[in-house]
Structures are given as structure tokens and as C-alpha cells.
Amino acid sequence: MKFLTYKAFLTVLLILTGSASILHAQNSAVDTLPGANESLETTNKRNYNPNTAALLSTVLPGSGQFYNRSYWKIPLVYGGLLTFGYLAYWNNEQAQAFQDELDYRNANNNEKNDPSLEIYSNSSLENGRDQSTRYRDMNIILGVLWYGLNIMDAYVDAHLKEFEVSDNLAIGINPEMYSNGTRMQPGLSIGLKIRP
């Protein structure tokens, strides 16, 4: 009985191994046919919709980049949003600390409350509050612009995924001599060539 199970196990293993190698051989034979790779590329080509990419990035930042398969951009999107968000929060806390100290001094006959702000005069506290408020507002604006850039990047990237660059295009930069009317001057010419 033990010998029979061992024999059955070996038979199943040989069948699976043999069928896997046959399937692999069939796949490689199909790939070597002339023109087979081109037809596979055209059937597997994914169409990217720029409006879908922009909508996804509007709803969830970075999801448009995920849709476009530009995975390396997702940490940049969230890194920028988190940086601007943290800086806005930190500057808001600073402005609030300056304002709280000013309120305490005004209510308690110029007595100081916060030991870390003892060295500041009232006018310095007002300047610090105003500056922190400006920086907070600037970081909020930059965060909104970063969010908009995320949407625009997803939209443009989806458009560029459909853009194909042919090997028949060539650009060249060549030195040239130009006539200035009275004398010759050196320069550069840029040419775009389309090869047949």
C-alpha cells in the first residue's frame, strides 16, 4: 500500500511536470512566430482616459497616478501635501502661542506667562504672530496648489501615455556660419528630421 501511494505520487508529479514543460514550450513557440509580439502588444495595450485620471486624483490624491501606473509619483504627492499641511499646522500653533501670550499680558498688567516667550516684547510678539499667520496662509495656498498640480499631473500623464514616439524622428544640433551682412558669425542650428 505504501509502495502504491509512492508510485501514484511520482506519476502525478511526472504528469504535472511534463504538462508544465509542454505548456511552456507552446507559449515560447507562439512568441517566436513572426509578428506575434506585435499583435500581443496591440491587444494588451491599455487605453488611459485623462478625465478618469483627473477625477480619481480629485477624489483621492495620488490615485490618478496609480491609475496611470506612475507609482513613483505617489510618494511625491503625499510628501508635498503632508509637508505643507504640517507647516500650516505648526505656524498656526506658533501664531496662537504668540496671541495667547499677548492676551495674558494685556489682561494681567504686562505680566509674563510663557517662560519660552519671556524675552519677547509685546511688539515682537505681534510681529511673530503676524509672520506666523502669513506663513500659515502661504502654506495653505501652496498645499492647495500642490493638490491642483496632482490633478493636472494625472490628467497630462494620461494624455502622454497615448503619445507614441516613432524611431523615425530625429533631432540634430549642428554648427552653422551665419552672415550678418558685413561679416560671418558662428551659430547653432536645430533641425527636426522625419526619416521614411
C-alpha positions as CSV (number, residue, x, y, z in Angstrom):
1,M,0.0,0.0,0.0
2,K,2.8,2.3,0.9
3,F,4.6,1.5,-2.4
4,L,1.3,2.2,-4.3
5,T,0.9,5.7,-2.9
6,Y,4.6,6.4,-3.6
7,K,4.1,5.3,-7.2
8,A,0.9,7.3,-7.5
9,F,2.7,10.4,-6.2
10,L,5.5,10.0,-8.6
11,T,3.1,9.5,-11.5
12,V,1.2,12.7,-10.6
13,L,4.4,14.6,-10.2
14,L,5.7,13.5,-13.6
15,I,2.4,14.4,-15.3
16,L,2.4,17.9,-13.8
17,T,6.0,18.5,-14.6
18,G,5.6,17.2,-18.1
19,S,2.4,19.2,-18.8
20,A,4.1,22.4,-17.4
21,S,7.0,22.0,-19.7
22,I,4.7,21.3,-22.7
23,L,2.7,24.4,-21.9
24,H,5.9,26.4,-21.6
25,A,7.1,25.1,-24.9
26,Q,3.9,26.0,-26.6
27,N,4.0,29.6,-25.2
28,S,7.6,30.1,-26.3
29,A,6.7,28.7,-29.8
30,V,3.9,31.2,-30.1
31,D,6.2,34.1,-29.1
32,T,8.7,33.2,-31.8
33,L,6.3,33.4,-34.7
34,P,6.8,36.4,-36.9
35,G,4.6,39.3,-35.9
36,A,3.2,37.5,-32.8
37,N,4.8,40.1,-30.4
38,E,3.2,43.0,-32.3
39,S,-0.3,41.5,-32.1
40,L,0.2,40.8,-28.4
41,E,1.3,44.4,-27.8
42,T,-1.7,45.8,-29.5
43,T,-4.2,43.6,-27.7
44,N,-2.6,44.2,-24.3
45,K,-2.3,48.0,-24.8
46,R,-4.3,49.8,-22.2
47,N,-6.2,52.9,-23.0
48,Y,-5.8,55.8,-20.5
49,N,-8.7,58.2,-20.0
50,P,-7.4,61.6,-18.9
51,N,-10.7,62.6,-17.4
52,T,-10.8,59.4,-15.3
53,A,-7.3,60.1,-14.1
54,A,-8.1,63.6,-13.1
55,L,-11.3,62.6,-11.3
56,L,-9.5,59.9,-9.4
57,S,-6.8,62.4,-8.3
58,T,-9.5,64.9,-7.3
59,V,-11.3,62.4,-5.1
60,L,-8.1,60.8,-3.6
61,P,-4.7,62.5,-4.3
62,G,-2.3,60.0,-5.9
63,S,-5.0,57.7,-7.2
64,G,-4.8,59.2,-10.7
65,Q,-1.0,58.5,-10.7
66,F,-1.9,54.9,-9.6
67,Y,-4.4,54.7,-12.5
68,N,-1.6,55.9,-14.9
69,R,0.8,53.4,-13.4
70,S,3.2,56.2,-12.4
71,Y,3.7,54.7,-9.0
72,W,6.9,56.6,-8.2
73,K,4.9,59.9,-8.2
74,I,2.5,58.8,-5.3
75,P,5.1,59.4,-2.5
76,L,5.8,62.9,-4.0
77,V,2.1,63.8,-4.0
78,Y,1.7,62.8,-0.3
79,G,5.0,64.1,0.7
80,G,4.1,67.6,-0.6
81,L,0.6,67.5,0.9
82,L,1.9,66.3,4.3
83,T,4.7,68.9,4.3
84,F,2.5,71.8,3.5
85,G,-0.1,70.6,6.0
86,Y,2.4,70.2,8.8
87,L,3.9,73.6,8.2
88,A,0.5,75.2,8.1
89,Y,-0.4,73.5,11.4
90,W,3.0,74.4,13.1
91,N,2.7,78.1,12.0
92,N,-0.8,78.2,13.3
93,E,0.3,76.8,16.7
94,Q,3.1,79.5,16.8
95,A,0.7,82.3,15.9
96,Q,-1.7,81.0,18.6
97,A,1.1,80.9,21.2
98,F,2.1,84.5,20.4
99,Q,-1.5,85.6,20.6
100,D,-2.2,83.8,23.9
101,E,0.9,85.4,25.5
102,L,-0.2,88.8,24.2
103,D,-3.8,88.3,25.6
104,Y,-2.4,87.2,29.0
105,R,0.0,90.3,29.2
106,N,-2.8,92.6,28.3
107,A,-5.2,91.1,30.9
108,N,-2.6,90.9,33.7
109,N,-0.8,94.3,33.6
110,N,2.0,93.2,31.3
111,E,2.9,90.2,33.5
112,K,4.6,87.4,31.5
113,N,3.1,83.9,31.4
114,D,5.1,81.6,29.0
115,P,8.7,81.2,30.0
116,S,9.8,80.5,26.4
117,L,8.4,83.9,25.3
118,E,9.7,86.0,28.2
119,I,12.4,87.6,26.1
120,Y,9.9,89.0,23.6
121,S,8.4,92.4,23.9
122,N,4.8,93.0,23.1
123,S,5.6,94.4,19.7
124,S,7.9,91.4,19.0
125,L,5.0,89.1,19.9
126,E,2.7,90.9,17.5
127,N,5.3,90.7,14.7
128,G,5.8,87.0,15.4
129,R,2.1,86.4,15.4
130,D,1.7,88.3,12.1
131,Q,4.6,86.5,10.5
132,S,3.4,83.0,11.6
133,T,-0.1,83.8,10.3
134,R,1.4,84.8,6.9
135,Y,3.4,81.6,6.7
136,R,0.4,79.6,7.7
137,D,-1.7,81.2,5.0
138,M,1.1,80.7,2.4
139,N,1.5,77.0,3.3
140,I,-2.3,76.5,2.9
141,I,-2.1,78.2,-0.5
142,L,0.9,76.1,-1.5
143,G,-0.9,72.9,-0.3
144,V,-3.9,73.8,-2.5
145,L,-1.7,74.4,-5.4
146,W,0.1,71.1,-4.8
147,Y,-3.3,69.4,-4.8
148,G,-4.2,71.1,-8.1
149,L,-0.8,70.1,-9.5
150,N,-1.5,66.5,-8.5
151,I,-4.8,66.6,-10.6
152,M,-3.1,68.3,-13.5
153,D,-0.2,65.8,-13.5
154,A,-2.6,62.9,-13.6
155,Y,-4.5,64.4,-16.5
156,V,-1.4,65.3,-18.5
157,D,0.3,62.0,-17.8
158,A,-2.8,60.1,-19.0
159,H,-2.6,62.1,-22.3
160,L,1.1,61.4,-22.7
161,K,0.6,57.6,-22.2
162,E,-1.2,57.6,-25.5
163,F,1.6,59.6,-27.2
164,E,3.9,57.4,-29.2
165,V,7.4,58.4,-30.3
166,S,8.5,56.9,-33.5
167,D,12.1,55.8,-34.2
168,N,11.8,57.7,-37.5
169,L,12.0,61.0,-35.7
170,A,15.5,62.6,-35.3
171,I,16.6,65.9,-33.9
172,G,20.0,67.3,-34.6
173,I,22.0,70.3,-33.4
174,N,24.7,71.4,-35.9
175,P,27.2,74.3,-36.0
176,E,26.5,76.9,-38.7
177,M,28.0,80.1,-40.0
178,Y,25.6,83.0,-40.5
179,S,26.1,86.1,-42.5
180,N,25.4,89.4,-40.6
181,G,25.6,91.4,-43.8
182,T,29.1,92.6,-43.2
183,R,30.7,89.5,-41.6
184,M,30.2,85.8,-40.8
185,Q,29.2,84.8,-37.3
186,P,29.2,81.3,-35.8
187,G,25.9,79.8,-34.5
188,L,23.9,76.6,-34.0
189,S,21.0,75.2,-36.0
190,I,18.4,72.8,-34.7
191,G,16.8,70.6,-37.2
192,L,14.0,68.0,-36.9
193,K,14.1,65.2,-39.5
194,I,11.5,62.6,-40.2
195,R,13.0,59.5,-41.8
196,P,10.8,57.4,-44.0
